[in-house]
């Protein structure tokens, strides 16, 4: 193999490793948020009048169906977090930020991969590092906007809607150039008015 072929192979490997890493972090953050939301919503529920009978599941006996559901979700969450042990010690805001940026990064990979597929060229990361980094930071911008646009992204409990935020980040990464152009026009218009 000559140097050019080795360089191309390393570029492709880097491209795929970054993409897989972003997918891993994105899924971890989204799954962590989903299980946390499910647990908190079940924790706030009280058993209704018909849910007073003890339930037995194998050797384990629960006071009622609600307790059994809570235990099942805790067990699922623990199984899921085995793949993301490093996330357990991180504050929620850092997990949310990493997840936003990862989804934004995935969006840029979708755009790059589509452009390679349409032009039938080999995948290389080196020529697109600025775009990839820009898309990663788009997640940060979108997270910042989520605090500025609470009517769209905040649920009734005052918490950020994670799925809305993640998919806005994904689309922001896919269309980062158009996103920044629109954002610049909007912010410029806002400052001209004020």
C-alpha positions in Angstrom: 0.0 0.0 0.0 1.3 3.4 -0.8 1.0 6.5 1.4 -2.0 7.9 -0.3 -4.0 4.7 0.2 -2.9 4.5 3.9 -4.0 8.2 4.4 -7.4 7.5 2.8 -7.9 4.4 4.9 -7.0 6.3 8.1 -9.3 9.2 7.1 -12.2 6.8 6.5 -11.5 5.0 9.8 -11.5 8.4 11.6 -14.7 9.4 9.9 -16.4 6.2 11.0 -15.0 6.2 14.6 -16.2 9.8 15.2 -19.7 8.9 13.8 -20.0 5.8 15.9 -18.8 7.7 19.0 -21.4 10.4 18.4 -24.1 7.7 18.0 -23.0 6.0 21.2 -23.0 9.2 23.3 -26.3 10.3 21.7 -28.1 7.1 22.4 -26.7 7.0 25.9 -27.9 10.5 26.7 -31.3 10.0 25.2 -31.8 6.6 26.9 -30.7 8.0 30.3 -33.1 10.9 29.9 -35.9 8.6 28.9 -35.5 6.2 31.8 -35.1 9.2 34.2 -38.4 10.7 33.0 -40.2 7.3 33.2 -39.0 6.8 36.7 -39.9 10.3 37.9 -43.4 10.1 36.4 -44.0 6.7 38.1 -42.6 8.0 41.4 -45.2 10.8 41.4 -48.1 8.4 40.8 -50.1 6.9 43.7 -51.8 3.5 43.4 -55.4 3.8 42.6 -58.1 2.1 44.6 -58.1 -1.0 42.3 -54.4 -1.4 42.6 -54.2 -2.6 46.2 -53.6 -6.3 45.6 -50.1 -7.7 46.0 -48.5 -9.0 42.8 -46.1 -11.8 42.7 -43.5 -12.1 39.9 -41.5 -15.2 40.3 -40.0 -15.1 43.8 -40.5 -11.4 44.3 -43.7 -10.0 45.7 -44.8 -6.4 45.1 -47.3 -4.4 47.1 -49.2 -3.5 43.8 -48.8 -3.3 40.0 -47.4 0.2 40.3 -44.5 -1.0 42.5 -43.8 -3.8 40.0 -43.7 -1.3 37.1 -41.3 0.9 39.0 -39.0 -2.0 39.7 -39.1 -3.1 36.1 -38.1 0.3 34.9 -35.3 0.5 37.5 -34.1 -2.9 36.3 -34.2 -1.8 32.6 -32.4 1.5 33.5 -29.6 -0.5 35.3 -29.2 -2.8 32.3 -29.0 0.1 29.9 -26.5 2.0 32.1 -24.1 -0.9 32.0 -23.0 0.4 28.6 -22.7 3.9 29.9 -21.0 3.7 33.3 -19.1 6.9 32.7 -22.4 8.8 32.5 -23.5 7.9 36.0 -21.2 10.5 37.7 -21.9 13.3 35.2 -24.4 16.1 36.1 -27.6 16.0 34.0 -26.8 19.3 32.2 -23.5 17.9 30.9 -25.2 14.7 29.7 -27.8 16.9 27.9 -25.1 19.1 26.3 -23.1 16.0 25.2 -26.3 14.5 23.8 -27.2 17.6 21.9 -23.8 18.0 20.4 -23.7 14.3 19.5 -27.0 14.5 17.6 -25.8 17.6 15.9 -22.6 15.8 14.9 -24.7 12.9 13.6 -26.7 15.4 11.5 -23.5 16.6 9.9 -22.5 13.0 9.2 -25.8 12.4 7.5 -25.2 15.4 5.3 -21.6 14.4 4.5 -22.5 10.8 3.8 -25.4 11.9 1.5 -23.1 14.2 -0.4 -20.5 11.3 -0.9 -23.2 8.9 -1.9 -24.6 11.3 -4.5 -21.1 12.1 -5.9 -19.9 8.5 -5.6 -16.6 9.6 -3.8 -14.9 7.8 -0.9 -15.7 9.0 2.6 -12.9 11.1 4.1 -13.0 13.2 7.3 -10.0 15.4 6.6 -11.7 17.8 4.2 -14.8 18.2 6.3 -13.3 18.7 9.8 -14.4 22.3 10.0 -18.0 21.4 9.0 -18.0 18.5 11.5 -16.8 20.8 14.3 -19.2 23.5 13.3 -22.1 21.0 13.4 -20.9 19.7 16.8 -21.1 23.2 18.1 -24.6 23.7 16.6 -25.8 21.4 19.3 -24.5 23.9 21.9 -26.2 26.7 20.1 -29.5 24.8 19.9 -29.3 24.0 23.6 -28.8 27.7 24.3 -31.7 28.5 22.2 -33.8 26.0 24.1 -33.4 28.2 27.1 -34.5 31.2 25.1 -37.5 29.6 23.4 -39.2 27.8 26.3 -42.7 27.6 24.7 -41.4 25.2 22.1 -38.9 23.0 24.0 -40.1 23.0 27.6 -42.7 20.6 29.0 -45.2 21.4 31.6 -42.8 20.5 34.4 -40.4 23.1 33.3 -37.9 20.6 32.0 -36.4 20.6 28.5 -38.1 18.1 26.2 -35.2 15.9 25.4 -36.5 14.3 22.2 -37.4 17.6 20.7 -34.0 19.0 21.6 -32.1 16.0 20.2 -33.9 16.0 16.9 -33.6 19.8 16.5 -29.8 19.2 17.1 -29.8 16.4 14.5 -31.5 18.6 11.9 -29.3 21.6 12.9 -26.2 19.5 12.2 -27.6 18.4 8.9 -28.4 21.9 7.8 -25.8 23.8 9.9 -24.9 26.3 7.1 -28.5 27.2 6.6 -29.1 27.2 10.3 -26.3 29.7 11.0 -27.4 31.9 8.1 -31.0 32.1 9.4 -29.8 32.6 13.0 -27.5 35.5 11.9 -30.4 37.1 10.0 -32.8 36.7 12.9 -30.3 38.0 15.5 -29.2 40.9 13.3 -32.9 41.8 12.8 -33.5 41.5 16.5 -30.7 43.9 17.3 -31.8 46.4 14.6 -35.3 46.6 16.1 -34.0 46.9 19.8 
